[in-house]
Amino acid sequence: MNTRWKAVSAAIAVSLSMTAVAQQIQVIPNYQKDNAWYTEAQTRLSEKEVTNNQFKAKNVIVFVGDGMGISTLTSARILKGQLNGQPGEEEFLAFERFPRTALVKTYNVDAQTPDSAGTMTAMMSGLKTDVGVIGVNEQVQRGECSTSKGNEVATALELAEIKGLSTGIVSTARITHATPAATYAKSADRNWEDISDMPESAINQGCKDIADQLVNFETYLEQRYTGIDVDGIEVVLGGGRRHFLPKDESFNSPDAGSAVEGDRTDSRDLTSEWQERYADGVYVYDQAGFDSLDTASTNKLFGLFNESHMQYEADRDNDIAGEPSIEQMTETALNILKKNNKGFFLMVESGRIDHAHHAGNAAGALTDTLAFEAAIKSAYENTDPEETLILVTADHGHVFTIAGYPKRGNPILGKVVNVGSEEPAEAADGMPYTTLGYTNGRGFMNLATETNSDVAYTMDIDTGRKDLTGIDTTSAGYHQEALIPLSSETHSGEDITLHATGPGSQLVQGVVEQSVVFHIINQALGLLDE
C-alpha cells in the first residue's frame, strides 16, 4: 500500500471511529450517562485499569475474620451505612475497595464443612489438612500424639522468622486458639491449649501443649532446622492467660475474674518463663499497661488481656481492667514490627465474629466485623502501599442468611418490611420475620441490651418460629431465630472471599483453594529463596 492510500485508510478509520463514538453518545441519553450509578461504575472500572507490575513485597499482613462469610460482609456493610445515616446497601467495607478479590474454597481434607484449625493450617502452610489438627498434614490422626511426629509443616510465620523478618500475632480470641496457633504450633489436637487439656499418653510421648510451644517458639524452631538462628516472635497480643498460668490462686493476675485463673497442672508460669527468656521484653495484661507502652523502645511484646477470649467489641467497656481494641493492638504491633528494615509478617485475627455467630447473635458478629474493618483500614493507612501486601480473608462462613424482600434501607437487624409498605410483612403463619436468620443453633432470645453474646449459653435452646410482634430485633441482645436445634450454631461450607492490595496482590483472582494463600505470601516475600 502506498503512502497516499495509507493516509486515506487512516482517515476513513478515524472517521468511522468518530462516527461510532457519536452513535454511542446518541444511544446513551444524558439522564443515563449522568446517572450517579453509571458514573460511579465508570470510576471504579477506571481504577481497576491501573496495573501494578511489582510482585515482591517487603511486608505482609494477613487479616483473618474468623467466620466472616459473605453474608456477614454484606450485612456488616449495610449496618455500617445505616449507622452513618444512609440506606446502607450502597456502602463498602474499607477492604472491599481493595483492587483484587478471589473466592476461596474452604473444605478440609476430611470435611465438607471445615473448622478453623484445618483452614488456618492451609493458609499458613500451603497444603490442606484434616479438621481439628494444627500445623501438621492429613497423615495425622487427631488426638494421637505419635502420628504427628514427622508430619509437621513449615508455616509462613516460621519462614519469615528464618528469613530475618519481624513477626507478630494478634487475636481477640485466646492466643492458643486454633487460628493464631496455626501460625506457630504443631498439634495433633487443637484443644491441647495447655497441659491440663492433654491425655497422659500424649504427654509421655513428648508432645507439647500449644501455650508451651508459643513461649518456647524460638527454641523449638531452631531444633527443627539445624543451623538457623531466629530471635522469636516480636509481638503476641490476645487473650487466653489461663493456659499460661499454674492452677494456683497465688498466680492470679490482678484483674482475674475467676477464683483460680490458671489451668496449668504442671505448676509452670509461662508468663514468667517468657520474661526470663526476653529480659528486654514487656508483658502487659490490661488497658493501663497497654496504654503505657513505648513502642519506640519496645522490641518484644507479650500481651494477654483476658483469662479466656477477649471481650466482644460491644462488651469491651465492661471488662474488669479494660482491653485494647483490635485496631489499637494492630497499630501497636505495626509500630514495633516496622522497625525491622528487612520487613515483617503480621497475622491479625478477629476471633469474636465467629463466637457471636455460634451464639446466634447477629448484632455481636456485625459489630466485631466493623471493629475488624477499622483495624484493616488503620493498617492500610499506616503502611506503605508500595511495599506492603495486605490480605483480608476468613477461615470459613456460618449458616447465616439475608432473606425475604425487605425494601431499600430497611434496618438490617430489623423485621422485613416489603417495598411500598411501612408495616412488617407477615409470613404464611401470620407473624413478622427478620431479614437475618440462622439455619441452626440455639434460636430465639430477646436479651435486650445484653452485649455479651455468650449469655446465650445460659439460656434454653428455643428454635422454630416465634411471634416477634412488639420485640425490638435491632437491640444488641437479640438472637435470631434458628430452624434446627443445636447447642451451638455451626460453620458453613460455602466459599469465602480474599481481598488484597499491594505488591503481589495481582495473583488474587478467580476461585482458589485455601492453601493458595500461603503461596501468595511466599511469592511476595520470597520466603523460600534463601
Salt bridges, closest charged atoms under 4 A:
ASP34 OD1 - LYS33 NZ 3.89
GLU40 OE2 - ARG44 NE 2.92
GLU40 OE2 - ARG97 NH1 3.68
GLU47 OE2 - ARG44 NH1 2.93
ASP66 OD1 - HIS396 NE2 3.14
GLU89 OE1 - ARG408 NE 2.50
GLU90 OE1 - ARG408 NH2 2.57
GLU96 OE2 - ARG77 NH2 2.78
ASP115 OD2 - ARG190 NH1 2.86
GLU158 OE2 - LYS186 NZ 2.88
GLU158 OE2 - ARG224 NH1 2.82
ASP189 OD1 - ARG142 NH2 3.42
GLU193 OE2 - ARG174 NH2 2.88
GLU193 OE1 - HIS243 NE2 3.39
ASP194 OD2 - HIS243 ND1 2.61
ASP197 OD2 - HIS243 ND1 3.89
ASP209 OD2 - ARG264 NH2 2.79
ASP212 OD2 - ARG268 NH1 2.72
GLU234 OE2 - LYS300 NZ 3.54
ASP255 OD1 - ARG241 NH2 2.93
GLU261 OE2 - ARG241 NE 2.64
ASP263 OD2 - ARG242 NE 3.40
ASP266 OD2 - ARG264 NH2 2.73
GLU273 OE1 - ARG268 NH2 2.82
GLU313 OE1 - ARG316 NE 3.06
ASP354 OD2 - HIS358 NE2 3.25
ASP354 OD1 - HIS396 NE2 3.61
ASP354 OD1 - HIS398 NE2 2.66
ASP354 OD1 - HIS491 NE2 3.43
GLU373 OE2 - LYS80 NZ 2.60
GLU381 OE2 - LYS377 NZ 2.79
ASP395 OD1 - HIS396 NE2 3.50
GLU422 OE2 - LYS407 NZ 3.25
ASP429 OD2 - ARG465 NE 2.81
ASP454 OD2 - ARG352 NH2 3.37
ASP462 OD1 - LYS466 NZ 2.42
GLU481 OE2 - ARG465 NH1 3.12
GLU489 OE1 - HIS358 ND1 3.86
GLU489 OE1 - HIS398 ND1 2.54
GLU513 OE2 - LYS105 NZ 3.09
GLU513 OE1 - LYS128 NZ 3.11
GLU530 OE2 - LYS163 NZ 3.23
